[in-house]
Amino acid sequence: MLKVSDSDVRSAAAYALGQMQAKEYAPKIVELRDRYLH
């Protein structure tokens, strides 16, 4: 079994959380951007 450091686990968790938030917020950001561009 591979030994994984705490920092690796934390950065992986932060990355996964960031991906989830990006998927959640991207449609709203696109909507706002389109509203301001037009």
N, C-alpha and C positions, 0 to 999 in steps of 0.2 A: 504494500500500500504506500502511495506517495505521501510524503509529509508536506503539509501545506501550512505556510506561516499565517499568522493572524492578519497581517497586512494584506496578503493575497486574498484572503476570505473577505475582508472588509472592502477591498477595491472591487472584487467581483460582485459583491452584494450591491455596492453603490452603483456599479455599471448597470446591473439588472434593473435596479430601481429607476435609474435614469432612463433606460429604454422604455419601461412601463409608463413613466410620466410623459415621455416624448410622444408615445402612441396616443395617450389620453389628451394631451394639449395641442398636438399638431393640427387637428381639424379646427380648433378654436382660433389658433394663430393664423391659419390660412383664411378663415372667415373674416377676421379682423383686418388682415392685410388687404383682402379683396375689397372690403368696405371702404378702406382709406384710399385705395388706388383708383377706384371708379367714382 
